[in-house]
Amino acid sequence: MSDAMKEGIGLYQKAKYKEALVSFLGIPNGESGSNLELAYFIGLCYARLERYDDALVYLEQVVTADSDLARVYQCRMVLSVMYTITGRTRLADFELRKLLEAGYESPQVFSALGYIAYEHSNTDQALEWYEKALDLDAENPTALNGYGYILADTGRDLKKALTMCKKALETDPANPAYLDSLGWTYHKLGLTIEAKTYTRRALEKVPNNDIIKNHFEVIAK
């Protein structure tokens, strides 16, 4: 591994993503020891900087040609997140299912599939994915929150939804998604004061989030 590559990795590990990107982009092909390793780190830097289209170019190289399975799995997960953020949920679903085909099952993968299924109005399938996540890790906050939110949003089981959303929030009290889910559950239960309190806290943390803004407007009527 070249000194420039070591320097770039060191900067990346210190969360200095812009500096790391400059370092990586300055390495000529063939000098890093592995062009795929270089593509991997450049893609991760772009992803961290939220330059998703640039990140896709490099991470797709890794998933199609790299023999390092751990690196491929990580890149597919990152790709699925970026596709979801940018509204390309069908592509996100493709990456996640590729992970399952390779035998890589985790609460994160199942939870992501649950989220995508619910985005496409497949409620029963979404709940099944979240159940699989919770079977692997009953305390997983992402799965607890996702499952609880769906139960509340659809009115299927508000008591269970409240328990699950509160449990998720206990693991990360400042998480805006968890705050919003609990607020929305309280709204469905008719507890307006509690609903406003939690949803307002969520909105203060991410004021440009359209879903949370919509929830707060509905609750505040």
N, C-alpha and C positions, 0 to 999 in steps of 0.2 A: 504493500500500500504506500502510495506517494505521500510526501510530507504535506502537500496541498490538500490531499484527501483527508488526512488525519486532522488538519487544521479545520476543514469544513465540518467534519463530524463533531469535533470539539465545540465549535460554535453552535451547531444544531442542538447538541445536548445541553447547552447553556441557554437555550430558547432564543438565541440571537439569529432568527431565521433569515432576515435580510442579509446580514453579513455572511451567513453560511451559504446562502444562494449565490452571492457574488463570488465566493471562493470556489464553489462547485462549478459554476458556469465558466470559470477561468481555466479549468483543467482540460487540456487537449485530450481528444479521444485516444485511449490506449495508455494514458499515463496514470490512470486511477487504479489499475490492476484489474478492474472489471467494469465494463461499460454499463452493465445492468445494475451494479451497485451504485454507480454514479447516477443513473436514471432514477433509481429508488430514492436517493436522498434529495435530488432536485425536485422530484414529484412531491415528496413530503414537505419540503420547504414551501413550494407553491400552495399546497393544501393549507398549511399553517397560515399563510398570508392571504388565504381566501381567494386566490387566483385559480379558481377551479378548472377552467378550460385549459390553462397551461399545465396544471397538475395532471389532468387526464392523459395528455400526450405522453408523459413519462411513465406514469403508473401502469398504463395499458401495456407498455413495452415489457414491464416486469411480469405481469400476469400471463403474458403470452409466451415468454421465452425463458424465464428464470427457472432454475432447477432447485433453488432454495425454497422449500415448501412453506416454511414459516414466513418468509418474506412475501411470498405470493398470497398467503392467507391474509396477512396484514393489509396488503395493497387492495385485495378484493373488498375487505371491510371498509377501508378508507374510500374506495370508489363508490361503494353502496351509499355511504354517508353523503358524499358530494352529489351523487345523482339525486338523492332524496331532497337535499337542500335546494337544488336547482330545479326541482319539479319533474325530474325524469325518473319517476318511480318504477316504470317498467324495467329500465336498465338496472336500477338498484335491486329489484327483485331478481333479475338475471344473475347478478354478481353473488347475491346471497345464496341462491339455489346452487350455484357452482360450488360454494363452500360446503353445502350439505352433501352434494354428490361426492366431494372429496373426503367425506367423513368428518368434517370439521363442524361439530355441533357445540354451541355455546349459548348461554342466556342472551348474549348480545345479538347473535344472529337470529335467534327465534323472536326476540323482542322487535328487532328491525322488521322482520317479516310480518309480525303482528301489526306494527304501525302502518306499513304499506297496504296490507289487506284492508285495514279500516279506512284508509284514505280512498280506497276503491269500493267502499261501502259493502265489503264482505265481512260482516260483523261476526258471524259464527266462525269463519276461518281465522279471523283476527284473534278471537278469544282462544281458539285452539293453539295458535302459535304462542301466545302469552302463557298458556297453561304448560306447554312444553318447556318454556324458559323457567317457569317456577318449579317444574319437576326437577330441573337440574340445580336450581338455586332458589329455595323458597324465600330467601331474604333479598333477592336482587331488586334494588329500588326501581330500576327502569321498567322491569316487568310488572312489579307491583303497581306502579303509577299508571302504566299503560292499560293494564287489566282493569284497575279501579276506575279510570277515566271512562272506558267504554261502558262499564256497568252503570255509571252515573249518566253518561250522555244518552244512553238508550233507555234508561229507567228500569233496567232489568233487576237490579238488586242494590238499592241505595245504601242499605246498612253495610253490606259487604264492601261496597265502593268506598264508603267513608273509612272503614277500618284499613283498607289497603292503601288509600291515598295518604292517610295520616302516618302509616308505617313507612311509606316511601319518604315523606317529608322529614321524618325523624332522622333519617340517614344524612340528609343534606338540607337543613332548614332554610338556606338561602337560594335554593334551586327554583327559578321562576316557573319552570314547567310543573314542578310538584306543587308549588303554591297555587298555580292556576287550576290544576286538577282538583285540589281540595276546595278551592273557592267555588268551582263549578258544581261540585258535589253538594256543598252546602246550599247553593242556589236551587238545585233540584229537590233538596229536602225542605225548601221554603224558609231557610234560615238566612234572611237577607243581610243582617248585620255581619254575621260571620263570613258570608259569601263576599261582601264588599271588602272586608278587611284583608282577606287572603288574596283576592284578585287584584286589589289596589297595590299590595306589596309586590306581586308578580309584575304588574305593569310598570312600577317604579324602576324595576331592574332591567326590563326590556321594553321601553316605551314605544318602540316601532314594530312590535310583534302584532300582526293583524289578528291572529286568533285570540290573544289575550285582550286586545282592545275591544274586539267584538263581544267577548264574554262580559267585560266590565260594562259596556254600554247596555247590554241586555239586563244585567243585574241592577244597574243604577236607575232603570226606568221607574 
